[in-house]
């Protein structure tokens, strides 16, 4: 059975989120970037729901 390092995956998802936010700022006057960042951000949000939320739930209180 394959094991996954969910913390590492979560870190990469958060990096993707930060990068998308930076691109949104840099390309806010570039319509194609603005449209595509919306789509990219939706995909990142799905990753967060699937992975990052699980990581948060597994952290000790």
mmCIF file of the N, C-alpha and C atoms, coordinates in Angstrom:
data_MODEL
# 
_entry.id   MODEL 
# 
loop_
_atom_site.group_PDB 
_atom_site.id 
_atom_site.type_symbol 
_atom_site.label_atom_id 
_atom_site.label_alt_id 
_atom_site.label_comp_id 
_atom_site.label_asym_id 
_atom_site.label_entity_id 
_atom_site.label_seq_id 
_atom_site.pdbx_PDB_ins_code 
_atom_site.Cartn_x 
_atom_site.Cartn_y 
_atom_site.Cartn_z 
_atom_site.occupancy 
_atom_site.B_iso_or_equiv 
_atom_site.pdbx_formal_charge 
_atom_site.auth_seq_id 
_atom_site.auth_comp_id 
_atom_site.auth_asym_id 
_atom_site.auth_atom_id 
_atom_site.pdbx_PDB_model_num 
ATOM 1   N N  . UNK A 1 1  ? 0.834   -1.174 0.000   1.00 0.00 ? 1  UNK A N  1 
ATOM 2   C CA . UNK A 1 1  ? 0.000   0.000  0.000   1.00 0.00 ? 1  UNK A CA 1 
ATOM 3   C C  . UNK A 1 1  ? 0.892   1.255  0.000   1.00 0.00 ? 1  UNK A C  1 
ATOM 4   N N  . UNK A 1 2  ? 0.540   2.216  -0.839  1.00 0.00 ? 2  UNK A N  1 
ATOM 5   C CA . UNK A 1 2  ? 1.333   3.434  -0.971  1.00 0.00 ? 2  UNK A CA 1 
ATOM 6   C C  . UNK A 1 2  ? 0.973   4.427  0.142   1.00 0.00 ? 2  UNK A C  1 
ATOM 7   N N  . UNK A 1 3  ? 1.991   5.016  0.755   1.00 0.00 ? 3  UNK A N  1 
ATOM 8   C CA . UNK A 1 3  ? 1.792   6.009  1.804   1.00 0.00 ? 3  UNK A CA 1 
ATOM 9   C C  . UNK A 1 3  ? 2.000   7.409  1.219   1.00 0.00 ? 3  UNK A C  1 
ATOM 10  N N  . UNK A 1 4  ? 1.242   8.359  1.721   1.00 0.00 ? 4  UNK A N  1 
ATOM 11  C CA . UNK A 1 4  ? 1.347   9.733  1.265   1.00 0.00 ? 4  UNK A CA 1 
ATOM 12  C C  . UNK A 1 4  ? 1.723   10.623 2.440   1.00 0.00 ? 4  UNK A C  1 
ATOM 13  N N  . UNK A 1 5  ? 2.575   11.580 2.183   1.00 0.00 ? 5  UNK A N  1 
ATOM 14  C CA . UNK A 1 5  ? 2.920   12.575 3.195   1.00 0.00 ? 5  UNK A CA 1 
ATOM 15  C C  . UNK A 1 5  ? 1.967   13.753 3.001   1.00 0.00 ? 5  UNK A C  1 
ATOM 16  N N  . UNK A 1 6  ? 0.851   13.715 3.730   1.00 0.00 ? 6  UNK A N  1 
ATOM 17  C CA . UNK A 1 6  ? -0.175  14.731 3.561   1.00 0.00 ? 6  UNK A CA 1 
ATOM 18  C C  . UNK A 1 6  ? 0.316   16.122 3.933   1.00 0.00 ? 6  UNK A C  1 
ATOM 19  N N  . UNK A 1 7  ? 1.225   16.214 4.892   1.00 0.00 ? 7  UNK A N  1 
ATOM 20  C CA . UNK A 1 7  ? 1.776   17.526 5.259   1.00 0.00 ? 7  UNK A CA 1 
ATOM 21  C C  . UNK A 1 7  ? 2.567   18.129 4.094   1.00 0.00 ? 7  UNK A C  1 
ATOM 22  N N  . UNK A 1 8  ? 3.337   17.302 3.411   1.00 0.00 ? 8  UNK A N  1 
ATOM 23  C CA . UNK A 1 8  ? 4.103   17.787 2.259   1.00 0.00 ? 8  UNK A CA 1 
ATOM 24  C C  . UNK A 1 8  ? 3.161   18.201 1.128   1.00 0.00 ? 8  UNK A C  1 
ATOM 25  N N  . UNK A 1 9  ? 2.143   17.402 0.883   1.00 0.00 ? 9  UNK A N  1 
ATOM 26  C CA . UNK A 1 9  ? 1.163   17.729 -0.156  1.00 0.00 ? 9  UNK A CA 1 
ATOM 27  C C  . UNK A 1 9  ? 0.453   19.034 0.196   1.00 0.00 ? 9  UNK A C  1 
ATOM 28  N N  . UNK A 1 10 ? 0.067   19.174 1.464   1.00 0.00 ? 10 UNK A N  1 
ATOM 29  C CA . UNK A 1 10 ? -0.590  20.402 1.910   1.00 0.00 ? 10 UNK A CA 1 
ATOM 30  C C  . UNK A 1 10 ? 0.324   21.614 1.706   1.00 0.00 ? 10 UNK A C  1 
ATOM 31  N N  . UNK A 1 11 ? 1.589   21.479 2.012   1.00 0.00 ? 11 UNK A N  1 
ATOM 32  C CA . UNK A 1 11 ? 2.538   22.590 1.825   1.00 0.00 ? 11 UNK A CA 1 
ATOM 33  C C  . UNK A 1 11 ? 2.601   23.010 0.364   1.00 0.00 ? 11 UNK A C  1 
ATOM 34  N N  . UNK A 1 12 ? 2.603   22.047 -0.525  1.00 0.00 ? 12 UNK A N  1 
ATOM 35  C CA . UNK A 1 12 ? 2.659   22.351 -1.956  1.00 0.00 ? 12 UNK A CA 1 
ATOM 36  C C  . UNK A 1 12 ? 1.361   23.009 -2.425  1.00 0.00 ? 12 UNK A C  1 
ATOM 37  N N  . UNK A 1 13 ? 0.230   22.584 -1.888  1.00 0.00 ? 13 UNK A N  1 
ATOM 38  C CA . UNK A 1 13 ? -1.050  23.213 -2.231  1.00 0.00 ? 13 UNK A CA 1 
ATOM 39  C C  . UNK A 1 13 ? -1.051  24.665 -1.770  1.00 0.00 ? 13 UNK A C  1 
ATOM 40  N N  . UNK A 1 14 ? -0.556  24.917 -0.565  1.00 0.00 ? 14 UNK A N  1 
ATOM 41  C CA . UNK A 1 14 ? -0.511  26.294 -0.050  1.00 0.00 ? 14 UNK A CA 1 
ATOM 42  C C  . UNK A 1 14 ? 0.437   27.154 -0.882  1.00 0.00 ? 14 UNK A C  1 
ATOM 43  N N  . UNK A 1 15 ? 1.538   26.564 -1.356  1.00 0.00 ? 15 UNK A N  1 
ATOM 44  C CA . UNK A 1 15 ? 2.453   27.285 -2.250  1.00 0.00 ? 15 UNK A CA 1 
ATOM 45  C C  . UNK A 1 15 ? 1.735   27.640 -3.557  1.00 0.00 ? 15 UNK A C  1 
ATOM 46  N N  . UNK A 1 16 ? 0.957   26.704 -4.080  1.00 0.00 ? 16 UNK A N  1 
ATOM 47  C CA . UNK A 1 16 ? 0.190   26.967 -5.299  1.00 0.00 ? 16 UNK A CA 1 
ATOM 48  C C  . UNK A 1 16 ? -0.790  28.118 -5.074  1.00 0.00 ? 16 UNK A C  1 
ATOM 49  N N  . UNK A 1 17 ? -1.430  28.144 -3.902  1.00 0.00 ? 17 UNK A N  1 
ATOM 50  C CA . UNK A 1 17 ? -2.385  29.210 -3.587  1.00 0.00 ? 17 UNK A CA 1 
ATOM 51  C C  . UNK A 1 17 ? -1.672  30.570 -3.561  1.00 0.00 ? 17 UNK A C  1 
ATOM 52  N N  . UNK A 1 18 ? -0.534  30.621 -2.866  1.00 0.00 ? 18 UNK A N  1 
ATOM 53  C CA . UNK A 1 18 ? 0.216   31.878 -2.787  1.00 0.00 ? 18 UNK A CA 1 
ATOM 54  C C  . UNK A 1 18 ? 0.684   32.328 -4.172  1.00 0.00 ? 18 UNK A C  1 
ATOM 55  N N  . UNK A 1 19 ? 1.142   31.387 -4.983  1.00 0.00 ? 19 UNK A N  1 
ATOM 56  C CA . UNK A 1 19 ? 1.602   31.716 -6.334  1.00 0.00 ? 19 UNK A CA 1 
ATOM 57  C C  . UNK A 1 19 ? 0.447   32.241 -7.179  1.00 0.00 ? 19 UNK A C  1 
ATOM 58  N N  . UNK A 1 20 ? -0.717  31.623 -7.070  1.00 0.00 ? 20 UNK A N  1 
ATOM 59  C CA . UNK A 1 20 ? -1.891  32.090 -7.809  1.00 0.00 ? 20 UNK A CA 1 
ATOM 60  C C  . UNK A 1 20 ? -2.275  33.496 -7.375  1.00 0.00 ? 20 UNK A C  1 
ATOM 61  N N  . UNK A 1 21 ? -2.204  33.766 -6.079  1.00 0.00 ? 21 UNK A N  1 
ATOM 62  C CA . UNK A 1 21 ? -2.515  35.115 -5.580  1.00 0.00 ? 21 UNK A CA 1 
ATOM 63  C C  . UNK A 1 21 ? -1.519  36.139 -6.115  1.00 0.00 ? 21 UNK A C  1 
ATOM 64  N N  . UNK A 1 22 ? -0.245  35.763 -6.170  1.00 0.00 ? 22 UNK A N  1 
ATOM 65  C CA . UNK A 1 22 ? 0.774   36.658 -6.712  1.00 0.00 ? 22 UNK A CA 1 
ATOM 66  C C  . UNK A 1 22 ? 0.532   36.922 -8.197  1.00 0.00 ? 22 UNK A C  1 
ATOM 67  N N  . UNK A 1 23 ? 0.184   35.876 -8.933  1.00 0.00 ? 23 UNK A N  1 
ATOM 68  C CA . UNK A 1 23 ? -0.112  36.044 -10.359 1.00 0.00 ? 23 UNK A CA 1 
ATOM 69  C C  . UNK A 1 23 ? -1.339  36.925 -10.564 1.00 0.00 ? 23 UNK A C  1 
ATOM 70  N N  . UNK A 1 24 ? -2.339  36.767 -9.710  1.00 0.00 ? 24 UNK A N  1 
ATOM 71  C CA . UNK A 1 24 ? -3.544  37.591 -9.809  1.00 0.00 ? 24 UNK A CA 1 
ATOM 72  C C  . UNK A 1 24 ? -3.185  39.063 -9.643  1.00 0.00 ? 24 UNK A C  1 
ATOM 73  N N  . UNK A 1 25 ? -2.319  39.360 -8.684  1.00 0.00 ? 25 UNK A N  1 
ATOM 74  C CA . UNK A 1 25 ? -1.887  40.742 -8.462  1.00 0.00 ? 25 UNK A CA 1 
ATOM 75  C C  . UNK A 1 25 ? -1.073  41.257 -9.651  1.00 0.00 ? 25 UNK A C  1 
ATOM 76  N N  . UNK A 1 26 ? -0.127  40.448 -10.099 1.00 0.00 ? 26 UNK A N  1 
ATOM 77  C CA . UNK A 1 26 ? 0.759   40.871 -11.186 1.00 0.00 ? 26 UNK A CA 1 
ATOM 78  C C  . UNK A 1 26 ? 0.009   41.051 -12.504 1.00 0.00 ? 26 UNK A C  1 
ATOM 79  N N  . UNK A 1 27 ? -1.027  40.247 -12.716 1.00 0.00 ? 27 UNK A N  1 
ATOM 80  C CA . UNK A 1 27 ? -1.741  40.284 -13.993 1.00 0.00 ? 27 UNK A CA 1 
ATOM 81  C C  . UNK A 1 27 ? -3.141  40.844 -13.915 1.00 0.00 ? 27 UNK A C  1 
ATOM 82  N N  . UNK A 1 28 ? -3.405  41.667 -12.889 1.00 0.00 ? 28 UNK A N  1 
ATOM 83  C CA . UNK A 1 28 ? -4.773  42.159 -12.697 1.00 0.00 ? 28 UNK A CA 1 
ATOM 84  C C  . UNK A 1 28 ? -5.272  42.996 -13.868 1.00 0.00 ? 28 UNK A C  1 
ATOM 85  N N  . UNK A 1 29 ? -4.387  43.581 -14.647 1.00 0.00 ? 29 UNK A N  1 
ATOM 86  C CA . UNK A 1 29 ? -4.793  44.356 -15.825 1.00 0.00 ? 29 UNK A CA 1 
ATOM 87  C C  . UNK A 1 29 ? -4.639  43.558 -17.120 1.00 0.00 ? 29 UNK A C  1 
ATOM 88  N N  . UNK A 1 30 ? -4.415  42.278 -16.991 1.00 0.00 ? 30 UNK A N  1 
ATOM 89  C CA . UNK A 1 30 ? -4.252  41.391 -18.144 1.00 0.00 ? 30 UNK A CA 1 
ATOM 90  C C  . UNK A 1 30 ? -5.422  40.410 -18.120 1.00 0.00 ? 30 UNK A C  1 
ATOM 91  N N  . UNK A 1 31 ? -6.452  40.633 -18.952 1.00 0.00 ? 31 UNK A N  1 
ATOM 92  C CA . UNK A 1 31 ? -7.697  39.852 -18.859 1.00 0.00 ? 31 UNK A CA 1 
ATOM 93  C C  . UNK A 1 31 ? -7.526  38.330 -18.904 1.00 0.00 ? 31 UNK A C  1 
ATOM 94  N N  . UNK A 1 32 ? -6.649  37.828 -19.734 1.00 0.00 ? 32 UNK A N  1 
ATOM 95  C CA . UNK A 1 32 ? -6.479  36.373 -19.831 1.00 0.00 ? 32 UNK A CA 1 
ATOM 96  C C  . UNK A 1 32 ? -5.945  35.801 -18.524 1.00 0.00 ? 32 UNK A C  1 
ATOM 97  N N  . UNK A 1 33 ? -5.016  36.505 -17.891 1.00 0.00 ? 33 UNK A N  1 
ATOM 98  C CA . UNK A 1 33 ? -4.489  36.041 -16.605 1.00 0.00 ? 33 UNK A CA 1 
ATOM 99  C C  . UNK A 1 33 ? -5.592  36.074 -15.563 1.00 0.00 ? 33 UNK A C  1 
ATOM 100 N N  . UNK A 1 34 ? -6.336  37.167 -15.519 1.00 0.00 ? 34 UNK A N  1 
ATOM 101 C CA . UNK A 1 34 ? -7.412  37.298 -14.536 1.00 0.00 ? 34 UNK A CA 1 
ATOM 102 C C  . UNK A 1 34 ? -8.430  36.168 -14.678 1.00 0.00 ? 34 UNK A C  1 
ATOM 103 N N  . UNK A 1 35 ? -8.841  35.860 -15.902 1.00 0.00 ? 35 UNK A N  1 
ATOM 104 C CA . UNK A 1 35 ? -9.823  34.773 -16.127 1.00 0.00 ? 35 UNK A CA 1 
ATOM 105 C C  . UNK A 1 35 ? -9.255  33.419 -15.721 1.00 0.00 ? 35 UNK A C  1 
ATOM 106 N N  . UNK A 1 36 ? -8.019  33.172 -16.105 1.00 0.00 ? 36 UNK A N  1 
ATOM 107 C CA . UNK A 1 36 ? -7.439  31.866 -15.813 1.00 0.00 ? 36 UNK A CA 1 
ATOM 108 C C  . UNK A 1 36 ? -7.129  31.682 -14.335 1.00 0.00 ? 36 UNK A C  1 
ATOM 109 N N  . UNK A 1 37 ? -6.778  32.746 -13.641 1.00 0.00 ? 37 UNK A N  1 
ATOM 110 C CA . UNK A 1 37 ? -6.518  32.638 -12.208 1.00 0.00 ? 37 UNK A CA 1 
ATOM 111 C C  . UNK A 1 37 ? -7.786  32.237 -11.467 1.00 0.00 ? 37 UNK A C  1 
ATOM 112 N N  . UNK A 1 38 ? -8.938  32.705 -11.935 1.00 0.00 ? 38 UNK A N  1 
ATOM 113 C CA . UNK A 1 38 ? -10.206 32.291 -11.322 1.00 0.00 ? 38 UNK A CA 1 
ATOM 114 C C  . UNK A 1 38 ? -10.357 30.777 -11.435 1.00 0.00 ? 38 UNK A C  1 
ATOM 115 N N  . UNK A 1 39 ? -10.072 30.230 -12.588 1.00 0.00 ? 39 UNK A N  1 
ATOM 116 C CA . UNK A 1 39 ? -10.178 28.775 -12.793 1.00 0.00 ? 39 UNK A CA 1 
ATOM 117 C C  . UNK A 1 39 ? -9.138  28.033 -11.968 1.00 0.00 ? 39 UNK A C  1 
ATOM 118 N N  . UNK A 1 40 ? -7.922  28.529 -11.988 1.00 0.00 ? 40 UNK A N  1 
ATOM 119 C CA . UNK A 1 40 ? -6.851  27.893 -11.216 1.00 0.00 ? 40 UNK A CA 1 
ATOM 120 C C  . UNK A 1 40 ? -7.184  27.910 -9.729  1.00 0.00 ? 40 UNK A C  1 
ATOM 121 N N  . UNK A 1 41 ? -7.684  29.029 -9.251  1.00 0.00 ? 41 UNK A N  1 
ATOM 122 C CA . UNK A 1 41 ? -8.036  29.147 -7.837  1.00 0.00 ? 41 UNK A CA 1 
ATOM 123 C C  . UNK A 1 41 ? -9.143  28.174 -7.450  1.00 0.00 ? 41 UNK A C  1 
ATOM 124 N N  . UNK A 1 42 ? -10.080 27.943 -8.345  1.00 0.00 ? 42 UNK A N  1 
ATOM 125 C CA . UNK A 1 42 ? -11.147 26.967 -8.077  1.00 0.00 ? 42 UNK A CA 1 
ATOM 126 C C  . UNK A 1 42 ? -10.554 25.568 -7.937  1.00 0.00 ? 42 UNK A C  1 
ATOM 127 N N  . UNK A 1 43 ? -9.612  25.230 -8.795  1.00 0.00 ? 43 UNK A N  1 
ATOM 128 C CA . UNK A 1 43 ? -8.960  23.927 -8.696  1.00 0.00 ? 43 UNK A CA 1 
ATOM 129 C C  . UNK A 1 43 ? -8.159  23.789 -7.408  1.00 0.00 ? 43 UNK A C  1 
ATOM 130 N N  . UNK A 1 44 ? -7.476  24.850 -7.031  1.00 0.00 ? 44 UNK A N  1 
ATOM 131 C CA . UNK A 1 44 ? -6.708  24.831 -5.783  1.00 0.00 ? 44 UNK A CA 1 
ATOM 132 C C  . UNK A 1 44 ? -7.649  24.674 -4.600  1.00 0.00 ? 44 UNK A C  1 
ATOM 133 N N  . UNK A 1 45 ? -8.803  25.344 -4.646  1.00 0.00 ? 45 UNK A N  1 
ATOM 134 C CA . UNK A 1 45 ? -9.784  25.229 -3.560  1.00 0.00 ? 45 UNK A CA 1 
ATOM 135 C C  . UNK A 1 45 ? -10.249 23.780 -3.417  1.00 0.00 ? 45 UNK A C  1 
ATOM 136 N N  . UNK A 1 46 ? -10.439 23.093 -4.513  1.00 0.00 ? 46 UNK A N  1 
ATOM 137 C CA . UNK A 1 46 ? -10.846 21.680 -4.452  1.00 0.00 ? 46 UNK A CA 1 
ATOM 138 C C  . UNK A 1 46 ? -9.745  20.844 -3.807  1.00 0.00 ? 46 UNK A C  1 
ATOM 139 N N  . UNK A 1 47 ? -8.495  21.129 -4.130  1.00 0.00 ? 47 UNK A N  1 
ATOM 140 C CA . UNK A 1 47 ? -7.384  20.425 -3.490  1.00 0.00 ? 47 UNK A CA 1 
ATOM 141 C C  . UNK A 1 47 ? -7.372  20.689 -1.990  1.00 0.00 ? 47 UNK A C  1 
ATOM 142 N N  . UNK A 1 48 ? -7.633  21.935 -1.614  1.00 0.00 ? 48 UNK A N  1 
ATOM 143 C CA . UNK A 1 48 ? -7.674  22.267 -0.189  1.00 0.00 ? 48 UNK A CA 1 
ATOM 144 C C  . UNK A 1 48 ? -8.785  21.500 0.516   1.00 0.00 ? 48 UNK A C  1 
ATOM 145 N N  . UNK A 1 49 ? -9.934  21.429 -0.112  1.00 0.00 ? 49 UNK A N  1 
ATOM 146 C CA . UNK A 1 49 ? -11.045 20.692 0.486   1.00 0.00 ? 49 UNK A CA 1 
ATOM 147 C C  . UNK A 1 49 ? -10.676 19.217 0.639   1.00 0.00 ? 49 UNK A C  1 
ATOM 148 N N  . UNK A 1 50 ? -10.025 18.662 -0.353  1.00 0.00 ? 50 UNK A N  1 
ATOM 149 C CA . UNK A 1 50 ? -9.685  17.241 -0.334  1.00 0.00 ? 50 UNK A CA 1 
ATOM 150 C C  . UNK A 1 50 ? -8.498  16.900 0.550   1.00 0.00 ? 50 UNK A C  1 
ATOM 151 N N  . UNK A 1 51 ? -7.532  17.781 0.657   1.00 0.00 ? 51 UNK A N  1 
ATOM 152 C CA . UNK A 1 51 ? -6.294  17.473 1.371   1.00 0.00 ? 51 UNK A CA 1 
ATOM 153 C C  . UNK A 1 51 ? -6.085  18.373 2.583   1.00 0.00 ? 51 UNK A C  1 
ATOM 154 N N  . UNK A 1 52 ? -6.036  19.667 2.360   1.00 0.00 ? 52 UNK A N  1 
ATOM 155 C CA . UNK A 1 52 ? -5.673  20.587 3.430   1.00 0.00 ? 52 UNK A CA 1 
ATOM 156 C C  . UNK A 1 52 ? -6.651  20.528 4.599   1.00 0.00 ? 52 UNK A C  1 
ATOM 157 N N  . UNK A 1 53 ? -7.930  20.392 4.309   1.00 0.00 ? 53 UNK A N  1 
ATOM 158 C CA . UNK A 1 53 ? -8.913  20.290 5.385   1.00 0.00 ? 53 UNK A CA 1 
ATOM 159 C C  . UNK A 1 53 ? -8.694  19.019 6.204   1.00 0.00 ? 53 UNK A C  1 
ATOM 160 N N  . UNK A 1 54 ? -8.320  17.932 5.540   1.00 0.00 ? 54 UNK A N  1 
ATOM 161 C CA . UNK A 1 54 ? -8.046  16.676 6.251   1.00 0.00 ? 54 UNK A CA 1 
ATOM 162 C C  . UNK A 1 54 ? -6.823  16.847 7.143   1.00 0.00 ? 54 UNK A C  1 
ATOM 163 N N  . UNK A 1 55 ? -5.795  17.507 6.632   1.00 0.00 ? 55 UNK A N  1 
ATOM 164 C CA . UNK A 1 55 ? -4.581  17.741 7.422   1.00 0.00 ? 55 UNK A CA 1 
ATOM 165 C C  . UNK A 1 55 ? -4.929  18.543 8.671   1.00 0.00 ? 55 UNK A C  1 
ATOM 166 N N  . UNK A 1 56 ? -5.746  19.576 8.524   1.00 0.00 ? 56 UNK A N  1 
ATOM 167 C CA . UNK A 1 56 ? -6.148  20.388 9.675   1.00 0.00 ? 56 UNK A CA 1 
ATOM 168 C C  . UNK A 1 56 ? -6.922  19.567 10.695  1.00 0.00 ? 56 UNK A C  1 
ATOM 169 N N  . UNK A 1 57 ? -7.778  18.680 10.232  1.00 0.00 ? 57 UNK A N  1 
ATOM 170 C CA . UNK A 1 57 ? -8.566  17.844 11.145  1.00 0.00 ? 57 UNK A CA 1 
ATOM 171 C C  . UNK A 1 57 ? -7.699  16.851 11.916  1.00 0.00 ? 57 UNK A C  1 
ATOM 172 N N  . UNK A 1 58 ? -6.598  16.425 11.287  1.00 0.00 ? 58 UNK A N  1 
ATOM 173 C CA . UNK A 1 58 ? -5.733  15.427 11.916  1.00 0.00 ? 58 UNK A CA 1 
ATOM 174 C C  . UNK A 1 58 ? -4.738  16.032 12.902  1.00 0.00 ? 58 UNK A C  1 
ATOM 175 N N  . UNK A 1 59 ? -4.588  17.359 12.903  1.00 0.00 ? 59 UNK A N  1 
ATOM 176 C CA . UNK A 1 59 ? -3.648  17.990 13.829  1.00 0.00 ? 59 UNK A CA 1 
ATOM 177 C C  . UNK A 1 59 ? -4.184  17.888 15.250  1.00 0.00 ? 59 UNK A C  1 
ATOM 178 N N  . UNK A 1 60 ? -3.265  17.581 16.201  1.00 0.00 ? 60 UNK A N  1 
ATOM 179 C CA . UNK A 1 60 ? -3.702  17.524 17.596  1.00 0.00 ? 60 UNK A CA 1 
ATOM 180 C C  . UNK A 1 60 ? -4.118  18.902 18.097  1.00 0.00 ? 60 UNK A C  1 
ATOM 181 N N  . UNK A 1 61 ? -5.058  18.928 19.006  1.00 0.00 ? 61 UNK A N  1 
ATOM 182 C CA . UNK A 1 61 ? -5.561  20.197 19.556  1.00 0.00 ? 61 UNK A CA 1 
ATOM 183 C C  . UNK A 1 61 ? -4.570  20.869 20.455  1.00 0.00 ? 61 UNK A C  1 
# 
